[in-house]
Amino acid sequence: MSTGFLMDIPSMNVKNTSTSKTVYRGGGNYVAMIKETSKEDYQAYLNTLKEYGFSLLAENCEGWGGAVFSATFTRGELVLTVVHYSLTHQTNISFYTGPVSNRLVYKDSYASDTIIQAHTKMHMLELWWFGNSFVFQLKNGHFIISDGGYRNDLAYLLDYLETLAPNGQKPIVDAWIITHAHGDHDGALMTIVEMHQEWAERIYVEGIYVNEPNDDVLRKCGGHTPHAILRMAANMFRTSTGESAKLYRPQTGQRYYFSDITMDILYSQEQIEEENYTNLNQASTVCLFTIDGQKCFFSGDVHEDGLEFLLENYTKDFFEFDFFTLNHHGFNTSQSFLECASIKTALITRPDMDFPAQRIRETNYLTECAKESLHWGDGTLIFTFPYTTGSFERLPKNDWKYDVGVEKPNTPGHKYSLWGNNYTGFIFDADAVLFEDGTLKADVKPFLAFAKEKNLHMSVYSNKTTSELQECLMNAGIAEYFELVLGAEMLKGNNRHLAALTLSEKQFQTNHHKLVVLCNGIDAVEAIMKSGVKTAVITSEELDEETDLKKWKAFSTLDEFTEYLVSRDVIYE
């Protein structure tokens, strides 16, 4: 039999199959995707691996509703995982050289090594500003960390673990899971690597679980944790027995065992063709924690395409969740996924007040369908298992008195963080967006100050004359923010919006950029986004039906505009 992969790994020889090339996916991991395969083909390949000297370490025979099967093999330091998706008739083969977690193998001691009358608890930590930080305390007193939040959240995270550790002992973290390489998820871990070696000594870490893409994807999408830095993190921690912590790469289909809970990997970045990457959020590892029979779906910042993958490859009855962490804090909420899923408790990983709701229709649908929907922001939330809806505890709001050198932001301007800075400028309709009955609208000035700080061009137009408009701007204290003030006498033609656009383009000298009218007509906007837009025009009413823009409904408030900005792919963090 031929060896179609690297490292003397046998091919999956199946008739009438289409096999993608073996692709390097980062962290020493290679992946091949074989389409048009059956469950019998999958089983036959597992037998072939045994003939090639591989030993079966762990196998998921349950099939998660008869849909997804997986098996992990080892041969020396080589780790190979095979995943078969029955509904889509595809098999993925992933392999790398490195450590493999012994948590893939169930041991009776996991369940028996518990504190008497203990209950597993999940802590949804309040954060410095934004992001994900969850802590599970198991019945044996150990911990699992999911993400950890920004760098400024590290002090609170470590203090919190120390207050929970039994008998004043040093906290033992059985697993520190990083869903993906963005600062609001991996920042706490990265801070230990960068500057806080002594803080690494405050906890034991048995293993770091992260599935990061290759360096090309990280460069393309702006990730924060290349494999070399992750190795440094692992080397800085010590296990409870004194060795360096291990760096593990969780694979789709695997199940890990910790004390009284299991962690299933439902989706990882190997499922994405490299050329389809547009944002590192797509690389989020999606986990399912099962605690006392209750299912906790942890989605990280996974994009809609990741949720669609789950819908295509898992049976409908699988999507019955006791807890659901809203993916990407609500920015990527998928209506089709929510319509399929049954959710008791929705956890929205952002403060309720500091940030505007995104994907409003989808988020409202979620909150209407779920029995309860909870934000952090008014104190850390604690859930004790088995959990009954409404029985959570809330700690007093954290005052952020930790030595991190940065105060928690609380100014209105922060709600307008235009991540990625993909726009070169904004053009405002003063009559509808900036002023109401001659009075400057709330939050306008902080947004203008933020945009100016980012060196974004800004112009403003109105039905008033130029001199009248300038006087309004000066009286409101915002005249300094605009490079171009366009009164009614300057807006030639029937369509003042397009006239303002033309004059602003000339002023900004953006001949190397395209301009866009931001609006609520999603189909039109998505078509424009694909053409490489850079500048936004804000308007207040439907444009002239005689123009090509007749299908575009414009924004009526600044809040609607900012909500839309943050919800679009082009400005994800």
Steps between C-alpha positions, in 0.01 A plus 500: 500500500633846416573763761314802373574727799810605688685308771418156356128547555281289270262650246128456539447305180133526412346484155333809355638732765638850465791577730634846569876527527656452841519853642713638783266660755740633764651362819660210309153382393414369152146436378349315204131509411356201315153546358242243390589250772275268701498375857633169366789681329578675828502174695716328238754783525520458877590136444763603247662732754539210739680308223743791473592478865262761643344439841143610570502746791138614509190454289164674493263219411183685599495692175324799658160412367644259244663785312862560607754231593864542595804301605844614619807282444863530604825356367798624696458878521270509197135575579236434235127573522241376250155662493210377289192714428223262399251767392742666256697184409840648579799375697776724636841366592709722727850418628788666681803415711468607859346423837151355530282553805433203725158660559383331183489176700239466773618393847275403789711721726368809322155439644608360836761767579247755621441715804210372710171672417673716240321639197654606173465874450537720193615859553433760230757760601438870473770648281702819469302598195413226256563136402474148642612366835337190648626290790368153584575370847473123498390273782864421579573870554699537175422752227443534128551846349332591172691792344559745788430838345727797425848551641342733760284211624793284609533642853131449573509149352792389720359665813167334433653153458692540827184590693329184369785250546424256785686540830707793373693276262652618174230471230535203265379574146439169324447678168543856374304515174555778248226514237695726260776758477325829575593720794162488674539121520873425527621830650529373858714204393716718273563746783663226704730426205585865441562643844371307796721195554438521875125479441545167324623362833167577670321207334571149374403439138478139383440584134425782254249405230506711185460431129658796323530539119827520312710817485366599157147515638617688810673759282199528271245530779699666777530229765692535824630156595744330262610156610837617634330731752266223605799275568649777713177518698503127562865510612429778751236299688560199719267207554403383848778238472769749400535451124448763232142535387410327174362667189218294349318542170131398531349346188141491378325189627714447809361462852702599808426391858550726804380387843122482461462677163578435136617743230410416140667685212221571252693719258857616451687701242602195292148504352575823311670503163789745540396714204158551664644675804386861525526546876668316785169465682430219252776303672314487832489159664141411594467286814214320670537449875264244654451535876253291697329420172464868407649624172699826486576623147809724485533663160788746534474753215415245232355648182170408343680263263616300804145479632379395156764224506351374827147507359612302196692236693307439822145376545232747608438336838865567586433876528316490832712709736463588865754781456592685181776761482397736222770483234718809460312678777199533272670642191473178297168370622353258247122498460502156336703355788274653764191368324645150516635513856307465824657721769415534869761753620668740256827659615584821314869574553495876506372764741140597454565875496848572363442349161202528266315184405600359163295284269202637688239279335695181567593596856141594578391165359748325729386683810137429418559127451740439789360463851757754622765724342785636710784749445801556716569860598322523833725250672628149436226237456519155664304195386485187718429161338255346465369844408141618522403804296519817708714352779825677408698709750638846421807634676530872578622705206880498473660842563812411296746579775770281352855595412464491123577864426185554293162612626180344371356715219158645566465790258234491227768528233606140554180369346626632167825302481526443125727196509732458210464868397373393157341836421677813378220739582141584585252740343222615733151633431495763773124554495416138581807339655676770705221731615141467616295820525823697495654304790804275462399137548643294784826312433574690178797691638681193647463322167638798305793525741573130460487521120729802501745317723509225240583755228177438315375763256166658586268731313151625579212629287161655567192675361631814668737740329870446558525796738197384697637147525841624611336706775306193621818294511690770690222544755495124557879488540556254215615726213864392544423142397397571140727558202213596274174684580243485221202733507192468282633744241797268437292187438412527133236279340198318635687258724688676777634169636683418178616859466653483849662171407659645188637811673630298794678255272679790334591654836626173648695418182404135534542408137658174613192411705138431426221669692188346646162607630439300819138395525258234618459336160709195586516349151620826350752556777651153473548549127675830566717357775639242261623780273743630762335802661685747720283804574153528650221745427233537767157618385160525661236420241445279198694626205340627181318211335623618162857423594678167503481514878123469519508168690721631777330606818723737694572531871290737709715509816864484595429195717357311201811588304748386767304181564527418133872577486589264780278225360675479160782263416731776383547641850528200726782505749 
